[in-house]
Amino acid sequence: MEGSALSGAQDGQVASPRRAPSQQRSRERVERMLAAASVLIAEQGSDAMRMGEVAERAGVSIGSLYQFFPDKRAIVWALAERYTAESQACIAAALADVADAEGLRKAFSELVDIYYGLFLAEPVMRDIWSGTQADKALRELELADSRANAEFLVTVLKRLRPDADPIALETTALLVWQMGEAAIRLAISVERQEGDRLVAGYKRMALRELVGA
């Protein structure tokens, strides 16, 4: 029997509205479904995407699609979870070995550039990100992601400032991530030249707060 992710959140996590596949064959079908949905979202946006189109593009029956994704929102949620996990892994790896202010400056700046570049290159990520604002549960998922990312930064800040107030460091880290998401959301909504300036300005502001430079 396939495992279910519909029963609710555990350990403070936001519950996913879809059924999680446990068998290899089922996982492969789900991968095809998500790949098909990504292509369709890139082509026409998530609002215009239809469940029947996803099933047809993935080469599965509509019943098979509904078995794992009860509605379009569940597909968008699954893609959001995927991008969230990938971004957290990237951030954790980039900050893991930071031992001084210069290392933090370099790692943070590179992370912002990577994040910005991904949203410029991936229309699916932009569509999903904009869609989270209209969905309370997806906003909660986004906030949980911000808190997780902030924790990676808090760990670094505690190494660099062992005598600092930990609550103040946590507040700074969360604000930096939240402001970064807002800055990039703004940057991808304007002309590229202006967007680049906005991202550069955000990095300068954030780094002054993080490392005083």
C-alpha positions as CSV (number, residue, x, y, z in Angstrom):
1,M,0.0,0.0,0.0
2,E,1.2,3.5,-0.9
3,G,2.2,5.7,2.0
4,S,0.0,8.8,2.6
5,A,1.2,12.4,3.3
6,L,-2.3,13.6,3.8
7,S,-2.8,12.9,7.5
8,G,-1.2,16.1,8.8
9,A,2.1,17.7,9.8
10,Q,4.5,16.2,12.2
11,D,7.4,17.8,14.0
12,G,6.4,21.2,13.0
13,Q,6.4,20.5,9.3
14,V,3.7,21.6,6.9
15,A,1.6,18.6,5.7
16,S,1.7,17.8,2.0
17,P,-1.7,17.4,0.2
18,R,-0.6,14.4,-1.9
19,R,-0.1,10.7,-1.5
20,A,3.6,9.7,-1.3
21,P,4.6,6.8,-3.5
22,S,6.4,3.9,-1.8
23,Q,7.0,1.5,-4.6
24,Q,9.7,2.0,-7.3
25,R,7.2,1.7,-10.2
26,S,4.9,4.3,-8.5
27,R,7.8,6.6,-7.9
28,E,8.8,6.5,-11.5
29,R,5.2,7.3,-12.6
30,V,5.1,10.3,-10.2
31,E,8.4,11.5,-11.6
32,R,6.9,11.5,-15.1
33,M,3.8,13.3,-13.8
34,L,5.9,16.0,-12.2
35,A,8.2,16.3,-15.2
36,A,5.1,16.7,-17.5
37,A,3.6,19.3,-15.1
38,S,6.9,21.3,-15.1
39,V,6.9,21.5,-18.9
40,L,3.2,22.5,-19.0
41,I,3.7,25.2,-16.3
42,A,6.7,26.5,-18.3
43,E,4.6,26.7,-21.4
44,Q,1.4,28.1,-20.1
45,G,1.6,28.8,-16.4
46,S,0.1,26.8,-13.5
47,D,-3.3,28.6,-13.7
48,A,-3.9,27.3,-17.3
49,M,-2.5,23.8,-16.7
50,R,-5.2,21.1,-16.7
51,M,-5.0,17.7,-15.0
52,G,-5.9,15.9,-18.2
53,E,-3.0,17.6,-20.0
54,V,-0.6,16.4,-17.3
55,A,-1.8,12.8,-17.5
56,E,-1.6,12.8,-21.3
57,R,1.9,14.4,-21.4
58,A,3.1,11.9,-18.7
59,G,1.6,8.9,-20.5
60,V,-0.5,7.8,-17.6
61,S,-4.2,7.5,-17.0
62,I,-6.1,10.3,-15.4
63,G,-7.0,7.9,-12.6
64,S,-3.4,7.2,-12.0
65,L,-2.7,10.9,-11.8
66,Y,-5.5,11.5,-9.3
67,Q,-4.2,8.5,-7.2
68,F,-1.2,10.6,-6.2
69,F,-2.4,14.2,-6.9
70,P,-6.0,14.9,-5.9
71,D,-5.9,18.3,-7.7
72,K,-3.7,20.8,-9.4
73,R,-2.7,22.4,-6.1
74,A,-1.1,19.1,-5.0
75,I,1.1,19.1,-8.1
76,V,2.2,22.6,-7.4
77,W,2.9,21.7,-3.8
78,A,5.0,18.7,-4.8
79,L,7.1,20.9,-7.1
80,A,7.4,23.5,-4.4
81,E,8.6,20.9,-1.9
82,R,11.2,19.7,-4.5
83,Y,12.6,23.1,-5.1
84,T,12.6,23.8,-1.3
85,A,14.6,20.6,-0.6
86,E,17.1,21.4,-3.4
87,S,17.6,25.0,-2.2
88,Q,18.1,23.9,1.4
89,A,20.7,21.3,0.4
90,C,22.5,24.0,-1.6
91,I,22.5,26.5,1.2
92,A,23.6,23.9,3.8
93,A,26.5,22.9,1.6
94,A,27.6,26.5,0.9
95,L,27.6,27.5,4.6
96,A,28.9,24.3,6.2
97,D,32.6,25.2,6.2
98,V,32.3,29.0,6.6
99,A,34.8,29.9,9.4
100,D,35.3,33.7,9.1
101,A,33.7,36.9,7.9
102,E,35.3,36.8,4.5
103,G,34.1,33.2,4.0
104,L,30.6,34.2,4.9
105,R,30.7,37.3,2.6
106,K,31.8,35.1,-0.3
107,A,29.4,32.2,0.4
108,F,26.4,34.5,1.0
109,S,27.0,36.5,-2.1
110,E,27.4,33.4,-4.3
111,L,24.2,31.9,-2.8
112,V,22.2,35.0,-3.7
113,D,23.6,35.0,-7.2
114,I,22.7,31.3,-7.6
115,Y,19.1,31.9,-6.3
116,Y,18.6,34.9,-8.6
117,G,20.0,33.0,-11.6
118,L,17.7,30.0,-11.0
119,F,14.6,32.2,-10.9
120,L,15.7,34.0,-14.1
121,A,16.2,30.7,-15.8
122,E,13.4,28.6,-14.5
123,P,9.8,29.9,-15.3
124,V,8.4,27.0,-13.3
125,M,10.1,28.3,-10.1
126,R,8.8,31.8,-10.8
127,D,5.3,30.5,-11.3
128,I,5.3,28.4,-8.2
129,W,6.8,31.2,-6.1
130,S,4.2,33.7,-7.2
131,G,1.4,31.1,-6.7
132,T,2.4,30.6,-3.0
133,Q,1.2,34.1,-2.2
134,A,-2.5,33.1,-2.9
135,D,-2.4,29.9,-0.9
136,K,-2.2,30.0,2.9
137,A,-0.7,26.5,3.2
138,L,1.9,27.2,0.6
139,R,2.8,30.5,2.4
140,E,3.4,28.4,5.5
141,L,5.6,26.0,3.5
142,E,7.6,29.0,2.3
143,L,7.9,30.4,5.8
144,A,9.1,27.0,7.1
145,D,11.7,27.0,4.3
146,S,12.8,30.5,5.3
147,R,13.2,29.5,8.9
148,A,15.2,26.4,8.0
149,N,17.5,28.4,5.8
150,A,17.9,31.0,8.5
151,E,19.0,28.3,10.9
152,F,22.0,27.5,8.5
153,L,22.9,31.1,8.7
154,V,22.5,31.3,12.5
155,T,24.9,28.4,12.9
156,V,27.5,30.4,11.0
157,L,26.8,33.6,12.9
158,K,27.2,31.8,16.2
159,R,30.6,30.5,15.2
160,L,31.7,34.1,14.1
161,R,30.0,35.9,17.1
162,P,30.1,33.4,20.1
163,D,29.3,36.2,22.6
164,A,26.4,37.7,20.7
165,D,22.8,37.4,21.9
166,P,21.5,34.2,20.1
167,I,18.0,35.6,19.9
168,A,19.3,38.7,18.1
169,L,21.2,36.4,15.7
170,E,18.1,34.4,15.0
171,T,16.1,37.5,14.3
172,T,18.8,38.9,12.0
173,A,19.1,35.7,10.0
174,L,15.4,35.3,9.5
175,L,15.0,38.9,8.4
176,V,17.9,38.6,6.0
177,W,16.4,35.5,4.3
178,Q,12.9,37.0,4.2
179,M,14.2,40.3,2.8
180,G,16.2,38.3,0.2
181,E,13.2,36.5,-1.0
182,A,11.3,39.8,-1.3
183,A,14.2,41.4,-3.2
184,I,14.5,38.6,-5.7
185,R,10.8,38.5,-6.2
186,L,11.0,42.2,-7.0
187,A,14.1,41.8,-9.2
188,I,12.5,39.2,-11.5
189,S,9.4,41.3,-12.0
190,V,11.3,44.3,-13.5
191,E,13.7,44.8,-16.4
192,R,16.9,42.7,-16.1
193,Q,19.2,45.7,-15.7
194,E,17.2,47.1,-12.8
195,G,16.8,43.6,-11.3
196,D,20.5,43.2,-11.3
197,R,20.9,46.5,-9.4
198,L,18.3,45.5,-6.9
199,V,20.0,42.2,-6.1
200,A,23.4,43.9,-5.8
201,G,21.8,46.5,-3.5
202,Y,20.3,43.8,-1.4
203,K,23.6,41.9,-1.0
204,R,25.3,45.1,0.1
205,M,22.6,45.8,2.7
206,A,22.5,42.2,4.0
207,L,26.3,41.9,4.2
208,R,26.6,45.1,6.2
209,E,24.2,43.5,8.7
210,L,25.9,40.1,8.7
211,V,29.6,41.0,8.6
212,G,29.7,44.8,8.8
213,A,31.0,45.3,5.3
